[in-house]
Amino acid sequence: MDTRSGWELYALGAAFFAGLTALFGKLGVAGLNSNMATLIRTVVIIAVVAAIIWSRNEWVNPASIPRHAWIFLALSGVATGLSWLCYYRALQLGPVSRVAAVDKLSVAFAIVLGLAFAGEALSWPVAIGGLLITAGSIIMIAF
């Protein structure tokens, strides 16, 4: 049975754009406070997403969004902001190739969190992939 639902293409797009994010972020943060760089990035993201929502006529009344969605999206926003602040500071201090690679340790954290809190099942491919990502991050940090 094929369980693919088209997420793979979006995931590859996310990975590609994350690679561009690392490169452009490294170039943009040079000589600039990393927190200010994060603010600029955030404002641009708001403008781009607002333009997409407007152009696709996807606006919904915020009052119609369930309370639990607001809570979890707010928590996600806080986590994203903290991640970006750390990421831009790391880019300021370290090489883009190593910072971006270690940042992908988030996949291993997501696997553990998905198992612990989202009821996801651990499969051999997920376990092996998570271990390889962890090993790669350790190598990038240690050597």
C-alpha positions as CSV (number, residue, x, y, z in Angstrom):
1,M,0.0,0.0,0.0
2,D,1.4,3.4,-1.0
3,T,1.2,5.8,2.0
4,R,2.6,8.8,0.1
5,S,0.4,11.8,0.1
6,G,2.6,14.4,-1.7
7,W,4.4,15.5,1.4
8,E,7.8,14.4,0.0
9,L,7.9,17.2,-2.6
10,Y,7.1,19.8,0.0
11,A,9.7,18.3,2.4
12,L,12.4,18.5,-0.4
13,G,11.3,22.1,-1.1
14,A,11.7,22.9,2.6
15,A,15.2,21.3,2.7
16,F,16.2,23.3,-0.4
17,F,14.9,26.6,0.9
18,A,16.5,25.8,4.3
19,G,19.8,25.5,2.5
20,L,19.3,28.8,0.8
21,T,18.3,30.2,4.2
22,A,21.6,29.2,5.7
23,L,23.6,30.7,2.9
24,F,21.7,33.9,2.6
25,G,21.6,34.2,6.4
26,K,25.3,33.8,6.7
27,L,25.9,36.5,4.1
28,G,23.3,38.8,5.6
29,V,24.3,38.6,9.3
30,A,27.9,39.6,8.6
31,G,28.5,42.8,10.5
32,L,25.0,43.0,11.8
33,N,23.5,42.1,15.2
34,S,22.1,38.6,14.9
35,N,18.9,39.6,16.8
36,M,18.3,42.5,14.4
37,A,18.9,40.1,11.5
38,T,16.3,37.8,12.9
39,L,13.8,40.7,13.1
40,I,14.4,41.6,9.5
41,R,13.9,38.0,8.4
42,T,10.7,37.8,10.4
43,V,9.2,40.9,8.9
44,V,10.0,39.6,5.4
45,I,8.3,36.2,6.2
46,I,5.2,38.0,7.5
47,A,5.0,40.0,4.3
48,V,5.5,37.0,2.0
49,V,3.0,34.8,3.8
50,A,0.4,37.7,4.0
51,A,0.8,38.1,0.2
52,I,0.3,34.4,-0.4
53,I,-2.8,34.3,1.8
54,W,-4.2,37.4,0.1
55,S,-3.4,36.2,-3.5
56,R,-5.0,32.8,-2.8
57,N,-8.0,34.3,-0.9
58,E,-7.3,32.1,2.1
59,W,-8.0,34.6,4.9
60,V,-10.2,33.3,7.7
61,N,-11.7,35.1,10.6
62,P,-9.2,34.6,13.5
63,A,-12.1,34.2,15.9
64,S,-13.1,31.0,14.0
65,I,-9.7,29.3,14.8
66,P,-10.0,26.9,17.7
67,R,-8.4,27.9,21.0
68,H,-6.1,24.8,21.1
69,A,-4.8,25.8,17.6
70,W,-4.0,29.3,18.9
71,I,-2.1,27.9,21.9
72,F,0.0,25.4,19.9
73,L,0.7,27.8,17.1
74,A,1.8,30.4,19.6
75,L,4.1,27.9,21.3
76,S,5.4,26.9,17.9
77,G,6.0,30.6,17.1
78,V,8.0,31.0,20.4
79,A,10.0,27.9,19.6
80,T,10.6,29.1,16.0
81,G,11.7,32.5,17.2
82,L,14.1,31.0,19.8
83,S,15.4,28.6,17.1
84,W,16.1,31.5,14.7
85,L,17.8,33.6,17.3
86,C,20.1,30.7,18.1
87,Y,20.6,29.9,14.4
88,Y,21.6,33.4,13.3
89,R,24.0,33.7,16.2
90,A,25.5,30.3,15.3
91,L,25.8,31.5,11.7
92,Q,27.6,34.6,12.9
93,L,30.1,32.5,14.8
94,G,30.6,29.4,12.7
95,P,30.8,28.1,9.2
96,V,27.5,27.8,7.3
97,S,28.1,24.2,6.3
98,R,28.6,23.0,9.9
99,V,25.9,25.2,11.5
100,A,23.3,24.1,9.0
101,A,24.2,20.4,9.4
102,V,24.1,20.6,13.2
103,D,20.8,22.4,13.0
104,K,19.4,19.3,11.3
105,L,19.7,17.6,14.6
106,S,16.3,19.0,15.0
107,V,15.1,16.0,13.1
108,A,16.3,13.6,15.8
109,F,14.7,15.8,18.4
110,A,11.4,15.8,16.4
111,I,11.5,12.0,16.2
112,V,11.8,11.7,20.0
113,L,9.1,14.3,20.6
114,G,6.8,12.7,18.0
115,L,7.2,9.4,19.8
116,A,6.7,10.9,23.2
117,F,3.9,13.3,22.6
118,A,2.2,12.7,19.2
119,G,1.8,9.0,19.4
120,E,3.9,8.3,16.4
121,A,5.4,4.8,15.9
122,L,9.1,4.1,15.6
123,S,10.0,2.2,12.4
124,W,13.5,1.0,11.4
125,P,13.9,3.6,8.7
126,V,13.0,6.4,11.2
127,A,15.3,5.0,13.9
128,I,18.3,4.5,11.5
129,G,17.8,7.9,9.9
130,G,17.6,9.6,13.3
131,L,20.7,7.8,14.5
132,L,22.6,8.8,11.3
133,I,21.6,12.4,11.6
134,T,22.7,12.4,15.3
135,A,26.0,10.8,14.3
136,G,26.5,13.4,11.6
137,S,25.8,16.2,14.0
138,I,28.2,14.8,16.5
139,I,30.9,14.6,13.8
140,M,30.3,18.2,12.7
141,I,30.6,19.4,16.3
142,A,33.5,17.3,17.4
143,F,35.8,17.6,14.4
